[in-house]
Amino acid sequence: MSISAVLAPFAEFAFLRRALAACLALSLSYGPLGVVLVLRRMSLMGDALSHAILPGAALGFVMAGFSFAAMGLGGLIAGLVVAVLSGILTRTTPLEEDASLAALYLVALAVGVLLVANHGTRIDLLHILFGTVLAVGPFDLVIVAAITTGTLMALALVYRPLVVECFDSGFLYAVRGGGAFVHLVFLGLVVVNLVAGFYCLGALMAVGLMMAPAATARFWARRLGTQWLVSATVAFASCLSGLLLSYHARVPAGPGIVLMAGGFYLISVCFGPYDSLRARYLVRSHRQA
Amino acid sequence: MILPEPMDRTVETFRAERLAAARHRGRRESRSLGGGGVGADVNKTGGIRLRNLTVAYERHPAVHHLSGAFESGSMTAVVGPNGAGKSTLMKTIVGLLRPSEGHIELQGVSPSQIAYLPQAAEIDRSFPISVLETVLLGHWNRVGWFRGISREQRAQAQRALSAVGLEGFARRPVGSLSAGQFQRVLFARLVLQDAAIVLLDEPFTAIDARTTRDLLDLVGRWHTAERRTVVAVLHDTEQVRQHFPHTLMIAREAIGWGPTQEVLTASNLLKARRMAESWDEEAVTCDQAGTAA
């Protein structure tokens, strides 16, 4: 592939440039959030929350049509309600958080699909499920960038307690370090970012851009900060290559991006420097001590 | 069974509390002058009083009408058979479990000044964090969410690591340690926490004999030189006899609580075992007020 094949589409079409900019913003906040989800063994939590957003977004769609503001607000409210409700259920019933969340998000998903199916066309349903990154407008771009900026600032503020909450939540409780609050802030950030992502990539694809690069980062870095960097970089690389794939091979952009992220993941599983298949089976002679 | 509390004990505790407050003020001044290595600001004080404490799982009591006190500066072993409520008691003191009846009074300390080493620490040891960073968490009460870690605090962490025999391990990721080594890292963190009250739940499981001796010496110094209150759940009765002046023997209720040689008797051990084994799914509701056993 020549350089012009990479650059020309973006030089030619403004909507592709906007899509790429939106993807860059998303990648910057998805990288760190995904890594924390992986470390807390909550990978499927992101999936569940992204489904929970659907009925709210659908309600926004029914009331105001295909508008980011209306659908985003609806999705945000629905996602936060499900996150908080499952948190309360986890503390008051013997169910673990994943089980309460699974029960709630499936109901939410059913409600969402019903709403769209009854009030929209089949095309609308596809847009909501798989996103419209190529239709991101200048105003949408500002919203996505603002969400990323806010997320990175919030992460900087809660960095230390968040790390301790992941590593040793019992300790954070014993020193009264505000673990429950930090957990809630973190879930809130995930929901807000999934809302931003779901508009671009769709409810089902957004979480792919969050989790696949994060899982990839584990094979390339040992330290948390480096994992965040790797994850964000891989996410952006997936977006760039996914958009190009979409342009040249005429496939939908959202799935193209996630497919690329999956490709990076597969390569890393096989050849990454840490804990990959190569590291496991290509036995190197051991040291003396 | 309730253990009578002599009046003069209470007076003693009261005195200790006032002393503690005075020392706390002094300590803060010394800190603002930048002084103090690990354990340099000695004489922590703080006691725990249990008043008719009952903690139940699904209405079955794991700790039953327990009253008494871990006096300020005392060093107490908690012994008893499996299922006797030892860990439950520790967790309730820390605040992880809620009493179903009665309450716990902390004397001269806030809950965050209790250092707790759980039995099977629910710690994710595959987490990408280094040994030194883990030990530095012991400074939490001084650095919190935002404050930076000073060169001196870093040096303290290094000294704590040497104290538990892990010199040169600072940069290793915790995932590369053995279970025993990791337990020592947690001990180093306890050293930095510099807490008035230290609760240890079976701290020496998975630790080899020599390290256990070193760590027991360390715990002994907390008691003798620094007057911290130490409560440790232990199974090795020989260890208890040698190192712990006081013992609480528990089998849901207190079998005995006092000087170790008086509590740790063969007849008490037998009694404790019998009581722990009696579990009745259909037990009737307990209506005792905590004055009889």
Boltz contact constraints between the chains, C-beta under 6 A:
constraints:
  - contact:
      token1: [A, 160]
      token2: [B, 145]
      max_distance: 6.0
  - contact:
      token1: [A, 161]
      token2: [B, 145]
      max_distance: 6.0
  - contact:
      token1: [A, 167]
      token2: [B, 124]
      max_distance: 6.0
  - contact:
      token1: [A, 167]
      token2: [B, 127]
      max_distance: 6.0
  - contact:
      token1: [A, 167]
      token2: [B, 129]
      max_distance: 6.0
  - contact:
      token1: [A, 168]
      token2: [B, 123]
      max_distance: 6.0
  - contact:
      token1: [A, 170]
      token2: [B, 118]
      max_distance: 6.0
  - contact:
      token1: [A, 170]
      token2: [B, 122]
      max_distance: 6.0
  - contact:
      token1: [A, 174]
      token2: [B, 94]
      max_distance: 6.0
  - contact:
      token1: [A, 174]
      token2: [B, 116]
      max_distance: 6.0
  - contact:
      token1: [A, 175]
      token2: [B, 112]
      max_distance: 6.0
  - contact:
      token1: [A, 175]
      token2: [B, 140]
      max_distance: 6.0
  - contact:
      token1: [A, 176]
      token2: [B, 112]
      max_distance: 6.0
  - contact:
      token1: [A, 222]
      token2: [B, 128]
      max_distance: 6.0
  - contact:
      token1: [A, 223]
      token2: [B, 128]
      max_distance: 6.0
  - contact:
      token1: [A, 224]
      token2: [B, 128]
      max_distance: 6.0
